[in-house]
Amino acid sequence: MQVPLPTVLVVVAAAYLLGSISFAIVVSRVFALPDPRSYGSGNPGATNVLRTGRKMAAAATLLGDAAKGWLAVWLAARYSGTSASFGLLVPLAGLAAFVGHLFPAYHRFRGGKGVATAGGVLLGLNVWLGAATIATWVVVAAVFRYSSLAALAAALFAPLYAFWLFGARPVAAVVLVLAALLVWRHKTNILRLVAGEEGRIGAKPKSGEAASSR
């Protein structure tokens, strides 16, 4: 099905703006917590919010960031009348939402790493794709207690899962781009992992950590 260019532009732009909503910042304001960009890793995401000790706030951040990725894909499919399995528009909408999280228009393009949003996008594209990738994250996180390492492992496996499910279709290529961006956003985490300086899941920030970890 050929999708008109105006429809493509509208869908991609709307997905980007939806992805630009930073739930770490929104939830922190609701819970009267410090700006997540001001402590810990400086990353506006659920793992950093968890460093405040407020598990409900971290859970709300995780669900919100994941939900916007899923919603962008679902709305794109509904609006365009196409599916994620065939064609490029719906996967592009998911990628646009993910890019919106990384570079949010509402927060001076200073966003998070995109792990939860990527998970939501993958669930929207295909339940099995999302479930397999999230399961990879959970297993690695449970064993090693490093959110960044779990994210990197999930990013490496996601394109393989996509190719296995879809073959050489556009959706697999989009997942590969999303995974590459996710790894790129974790470049400082990779350096800290190698140096043995990466914080574990649930660890509270040390004094001065915010400045040194950015």
C-alpha positions in Angstrom: 0.0 0.0 0.0 1.4 3.4 -1.1 1.2 5.9 1.7 1.0 9.6 0.6 3.9 11.7 1.6 1.8 14.2 3.7 0.6 11.2 5.7 4.2 10.0 6.3 5.3 13.5 7.4 2.3 13.9 9.8 2.8 10.4 11.3 6.5 10.8 11.8 6.3 14.3 13.2 3.5 13.3 15.6 5.5 10.3 16.8 8.6 12.4 17.4 6.6 14.9 19.5 5.0 12.1 21.5 8.4 10.6 22.1 9.7 14.0 23.2 7.6 13.8 26.4 10.1 12.9 29.2 8.3 11.0 31.8 11.3 11.1 34.1 10.9 14.8 34.3 7.1 14.8 34.5 7.0 12.1 37.2 9.8 13.8 39.2 7.8 17.0 39.3 4.6 15.2 40.3 6.5 13.4 43.1 8.4 16.5 44.1 11.7 14.9 43.3 14.9 16.7 42.0 15.3 17.0 38.2 16.7 13.6 37.1 19.3 15.4 35.0 20.8 16.9 38.2 22.0 13.8 40.0 23.3 10.3 39.4 24.1 9.6 35.8 22.2 12.8 34.7 20.0 10.6 32.5 16.3 11.3 32.6 15.2 7.7 32.8 13.7 5.1 35.2 17.0 3.8 36.4 18.2 7.2 37.5 14.9 8.1 39.1 15.2 4.8 41.1 18.4 6.3 42.7 16.1 8.6 44.7 14.7 5.5 46.5 11.2 6.2 45.2 10.3 2.9 43.5 6.8 4.1 42.5 8.3 7.1 40.7 10.8 4.9 38.9 8.0 2.5 37.9 5.8 5.3 36.6 8.7 6.6 34.6 9.4 3.2 33.1 5.7 2.6 32.2 5.3 6.1 30.8 8.4 6.0 28.6 7.5 2.5 27.3 3.9 3.4 26.7 4.7 6.3 24.5 6.8 4.1 22.3 4.1 1.5 22.0 1.4 4.2 21.4 3.4 5.9 18.6 3.5 2.6 16.7 -0.2 1.8 17.4 -1.4 5.2 16.4 0.7 5.1 13.2 -0.9 1.8 12.2 -4.4 3.0 13.0 -4.0 6.4 11.2 -2.2 5.0 8.1 -4.0 1.7 7.8 -0.7 -0.1 7.4 1.0 -2.7 9.6 4.5 -3.0 11.1 5.1 -6.3 9.3 4.9 -4.8 5.9 5.9 -1.3 4.7 8.1 1.3 6.3 5.8 3.9 7.8 4.9 2.2 11.1 8.5 1.2 11.9 9.6 4.7 11.1 7.0 6.1 13.5 8.5 3.9 16.2 12.0 5.1 15.4 10.8 8.7 15.4 9.3 8.3 18.9 12.6 6.8 20.0 14.6 9.7 18.6 12.1 12.0 20.3 13.1 10.5 23.6 16.8 10.8 22.8 16.5 14.4 21.6 13.2 15.8 23.0 11.9 19.0 21.5 10.4 20.1 24.9 13.6 19.8 26.9 16.3 21.4 24.7 17.0 18.1 23.0 18.6 16.7 26.1 17.0 13.3 26.6 17.6 9.9 28.0 19.1 6.7 26.8 15.8 5.3 25.4 15.8 1.8 26.8 12.2 1.8 28.0 10.9 3.6 24.9 12.7 1.2 22.7 11.1 -1.7 24.6 7.7 -0.1 24.0 8.4 0.5 20.3 9.4 -3.2 19.9 6.3 -4.4 21.7 4.2 -2.3 19.4 5.9 -3.6 16.3 5.5 -7.2 17.4 4.7 -8.7 20.8 7.2 -11.5 20.4 9.9 -9.2 19.3 9.4 -6.9 22.3 9.0 -9.8 24.7 12.2 -11.5 23.6 14.2 -8.3 23.8 12.8 -7.3 27.2 13.5 -10.8 28.5 17.1 -10.4 27.4 17.3 -7.2 29.3 15.7 -8.8 32.4 18.0 -11.8 32.4 21.2 -9.8 32.0 20.1 -7.1 34.6 19.2 -9.8 37.1 22.5 -11.6 36.8 24.9 -8.6 36.6 22.8 -5.8 38.2 23.9 -3.3 35.5 21.1 -1.6 33.6 23.5 -0.3 30.9 25.0 -3.8 30.3 21.5 -5.2 30.1 20.5 -2.5 27.6 23.6 -3.2 25.4 22.8 -7.0 25.4 19.2 -6.3 24.5 20.3 -3.9 21.7 22.6 -6.5 20.2 20.0 -9.2 20.2 17.0 -7.2 19.0 18.1 -7.0 15.4 18.6 -10.8 15.4 15.2 -11.4 16.8 13.7 -9.0 14.2 15.5 -10.7 11.3 14.3 -14.1 12.6 10.7 -12.9 12.8 10.5 -10.7 9.7 13.4 -11.6 7.4 14.9 -8.8 5.3 11.8 -6.6 5.6 12.0 -2.8 6.3 11.0 -3.4 10.0 14.2 -5.4 10.6 16.3 -2.6 9.1 14.6 0.0 11.4 15.2 -2.2 14.4 18.9 -2.4 13.5 19.1 1.5 13.3 17.3 1.8 16.7 19.7 -0.7 18.2 22.7 1.1 16.8 21.4 4.4 18.3 20.9 2.7 21.6 24.4 1.4 21.7 25.7 4.9 20.7 23.8 6.5 23.5 25.5 4.2 26.0 29.0 5.0 24.9 29.9 6.6 28.2 28.4 3.7 30.1 30.6 1.3 28.0 33.7 3.3 29.2 32.5 3.1 32.8 31.8 -0.6 32.6 35.3 -1.2 31.3 36.7 1.0 34.0 34.6 -0.7 36.7 33.0 2.6 37.6 29.4 1.9 36.4 26.7 2.2 39.1 24.5 -0.9 39.7 20.7 -0.9 39.6 19.2 0.7 42.7 22.4 2.2 43.9 22.0 5.7 45.4 24.2 8.4 43.8 27.4 9.2 45.7 28.4 12.7 46.5 29.7 14.5 43.4 28.6 11.6 41.2 26.3 13.8 39.0 29.1 16.0 37.8 31.6 13.2 37.2 29.3 10.8 35.3 28.0 13.1 32.6 
